[in-house]
Amino acid sequence: WAMSFWPSSTPAAARTLVGLDDGTTNERIQLIQNTNNAHNTLIVDGAATQANIGSGATVPIHNRINAHATSWTTNSVLSSTNAFLATADTAATMPTVTTLRLLKATGATTEYLGAMSRFLLFDDIKTQGELYEIDIALRFSP
């Protein structure tokens, strides 16, 4: 997936921007906003964390567009946020998911603090270079 978004504030606890799940927290793929405004891709399969990757770069809040792109398949989880590439995770199994959720996680009582302007869901695997280019295009497109 890839998206452009605007966080409106820093959360006191991690929040989900977008996720795929099976209706439980045991099988999920999520883009998480952490309490330091860094965004990580989290993959959980069989209730065990398989990947939790991010570039480590924090995203600015208020009136600034940010972009993120992620691609995943067994043993290859890739991510780019605001043109900062995360280190690939090469040892991940994949969950079985059935539901796409935007701006809120399964069972969450709080929503993402911000807005999303574009969301793309791809049906094929992207390379790190392709994610970087998609990330840049979303961040700087009108």
Kinemage of the C-alpha trace (Angstrom):
@kinemage 1
@onewidth
@group {chain A} dominant
@subgroup {mainchain}
@vectorlist {calphas} color= white
{ca trp a 1} P 0.000 0.000 0.000
{ca ala a 2} L 0.943 3.653 -0.242
{ca met a 3} L -0.641 6.783 1.154
{ca ser a 4} L -0.289 10.470 1.875
{ca phe a 5} L -1.403 11.755 5.261
{ca trp a 6} L -1.302 14.575 7.807
{ca pro a 7} L -0.923 13.743 11.514
{ca ser a 8} L -2.626 16.435 13.584
{ca ser a 9} L -0.942 15.692 16.900
{ca thr a 10} L 1.386 13.337 18.733
{ca pro a 11} L -0.486 10.436 20.339
{ca ala a 12} L -0.033 9.384 23.962
{ca ala a 13} L -0.174 5.755 22.778
{ca ala a 14} L 0.490 4.220 19.348
{ca arg a 15} L -2.353 4.563 16.828
{ca thr a 16} L -3.137 2.790 13.557
{ca leu a 17} L -3.290 4.704 10.279
{ca val a 18} L -4.208 1.712 8.122
{ca gly a 19} L -4.441 -2.007 8.714
{ca leu a 20} L -5.415 -5.376 7.338
{ca asp a 21} L -6.643 -7.978 9.828
{ca asp a 22} L -8.928 -10.964 10.393
{ca gly a 23} L -11.041 -9.257 13.055
{ca thr a 24} L -8.533 -10.088 15.787
{ca thr a 25} L -5.159 -8.713 16.842
{ca asn a 26} L -3.533 -12.119 16.169
{ca glu a 27} L -3.391 -11.720 12.369
{ca arg a 28} L -2.644 -8.203 11.120
{ca ile a 29} L -0.580 -5.859 8.986
{ca gln a 30} L -0.644 -2.226 10.156
{ca leu a 31} L 0.959 1.159 9.692
{ca ile a 32} L 1.407 2.464 13.253
{ca gln a 33} L 2.049 6.050 14.418
{ca asn a 34} L 4.284 5.812 17.484
{ca thr a 35} L 4.442 8.273 20.371
{ca asn a 36} L 7.520 9.931 18.805
{ca asn a 37} L 5.675 10.435 15.458
{ca ala a 38} L 7.709 7.758 13.696
{ca his a 39} L 5.563 5.425 11.582
{ca asn a 40} L 6.283 1.681 11.527
{ca thr a 41} L 4.962 -1.243 9.524
{ca leu a 42} L 3.864 -3.958 11.959
{ca ile a 43} L 3.117 -7.549 10.893
{ca val a 44} L 1.686 -10.063 13.355
{ca asp a 45} L 1.044 -13.710 12.405
{ca gly a 46} L -0.327 -16.238 14.891
{ca ala a 47} L -0.139 -13.604 17.656
{ca ala a 48} L 3.653 -13.309 17.149
{ca thr a 49} L 5.285 -10.150 15.786
{ca gln a 50} L 6.947 -11.042 12.475
{ca ala a 51} L 8.104 -7.555 11.456
{ca asn a 52} L 8.120 -4.088 12.996
{ca ile a 53} L 10.097 -1.872 10.665
{ca gly a 54} L 10.407 1.858 10.171
{ca ser a 55} L 12.970 4.315 8.904
{ca gly a 56} L 13.255 5.863 12.352
{ca ala a 57} L 12.446 9.245 10.839
{ca thr a 58} L 9.720 11.155 12.607
{ca val a 59} L 7.030 12.809 10.528
{ca pro a 60} L 6.128 16.438 11.058
{ca ile a 61} L 2.634 17.222 12.287
{ca his a 62} L 0.282 20.057 11.332
{ca asn a 63} L -0.044 21.367 7.792
{ca arg a 64} L 2.578 19.168 6.175
{ca ile a 65} L 1.930 16.292 3.848
{ca asn a 66} L 3.730 13.045 4.622
{ca ala a 67} L 3.941 9.879 2.557
{ca his a 68} L 4.467 6.211 3.261
{ca ala a 69} L 4.743 3.096 1.100
{ca thr a 70} L 5.032 -0.539 2.193
{ca ser a 71} L 5.295 -3.848 0.374
{ca trp a 72} L 5.249 -7.290 1.951
{ca thr a 73} L 5.505 -10.954 1.123
{ca thr a 74} L 6.930 -13.931 2.990
{ca asn a 75} L 10.499 -13.121 4.084
{ca ser a 76} L 10.452 -9.636 2.534
{ca val a 77} L 8.924 -6.596 4.258
{ca leu a 78} L 9.933 -3.225 2.766
{ca ser a 79} L 9.012 0.305 3.766
{ca ser a 80} L 9.672 3.968 2.975
{ca thr a 81} L 8.432 7.035 4.872
{ca asn a 82} L 9.113 10.543 3.531
{ca ala a 83} L 11.908 9.135 1.336
{ca phe a 84} L 13.664 7.426 4.260
{ca leu a 85} L 14.004 3.708 3.582
{ca ala a 86} L 13.614 1.229 6.418
{ca thr a 87} L 15.930 -1.758 6.703
{ca ala a 88} L 14.164 -4.691 5.056
{ca asp a 89} L 12.906 -7.527 7.230
{ca thr a 90} L 13.858 -10.797 5.557
{ca ala a 91} L 12.383 -13.317 8.010
{ca ala a 92} L 8.648 -12.735 8.251
{ca thr a 93} L 5.675 -15.025 7.810
{ca met a 94} L 2.418 -13.539 6.595
{ca pro a 95} L -0.920 -13.387 8.420
{ca thr a 96} L -4.253 -14.394 6.933
{ca val a 97} L -6.273 -11.187 6.667
{ca thr a 98} L -9.810 -10.425 5.509
{ca thr a 99} L -10.584 -6.791 6.414
{ca leu a 100} L -9.089 -3.422 5.458
{ca arg a 101} L -9.399 -0.736 8.161
{ca leu a 102} L -8.573 2.945 7.675
{ca leu a 103} L -7.685 5.270 10.570
{ca lys a 104} L -8.554 2.752 13.309
{ca ala a 105} L -7.359 -0.676 14.443
{ca thr a 106} L -9.360 -3.775 15.334
{ca gly a 107} L -11.034 -3.214 18.683
{ca ala a 108} L -9.408 0.210 19.104
{ca thr a 109} L -11.379 2.814 21.021
{ca thr a 110} L -9.419 5.731 19.571
{ca glu a 111} L -8.887 6.819 15.970
{ca tyr a 112} L -5.767 8.049 14.196
{ca leu a 113} L -5.087 11.711 14.973
{ca gly a 114} L -4.989 13.200 11.504
{ca ala a 115} L -6.224 12.780 7.952
{ca met a 116} L -5.435 10.702 4.879
{ca ser a 117} L -5.689 12.226 1.417
{ca arg a 118} L -4.663 9.335 -0.844
{ca phe a 119} L -4.601 5.576 -0.389
{ca leu a 120} L -3.341 3.044 -2.932
{ca leu a 121} L -3.519 -0.724 -2.516
{ca phe a 122} L -1.312 -2.714 -4.895
{ca asp a 123} L -1.842 -6.315 -5.936
{ca asp a 124} L 1.834 -6.984 -6.611
{ca ile a 125} L 5.111 -6.803 -4.694
{ca lys a 126} L 7.167 -3.614 -5.009
{ca thr a 127} L 10.940 -3.236 -4.748
{ca gln a 128} L 12.561 -0.832 -2.301
{ca gly a 129} L 13.349 1.475 -5.226
{ca glu a 130} L 9.736 1.437 -6.422
{ca leu a 131} L 8.497 2.199 -2.888
{ca tyr a 132} L 10.882 5.145 -2.700
{ca glu a 133} L 9.586 6.546 -6.018
{ca ile a 134} L 5.930 6.058 -5.008
{ca asp a 135} L 6.650 7.696 -1.633
{ca ile a 136} L 8.244 10.751 -3.310
{ca ala a 137} L 5.440 11.045 -5.875
{ca leu a 138} L 2.739 11.004 -3.174
{ca arg a 139} L 4.552 13.479 -0.982
{ca phe a 140} L 5.082 16.087 -3.663
{ca ser a 141} L 2.063 15.613 -5.915
{ca pro a 142} L -0.622 18.313 -5.946
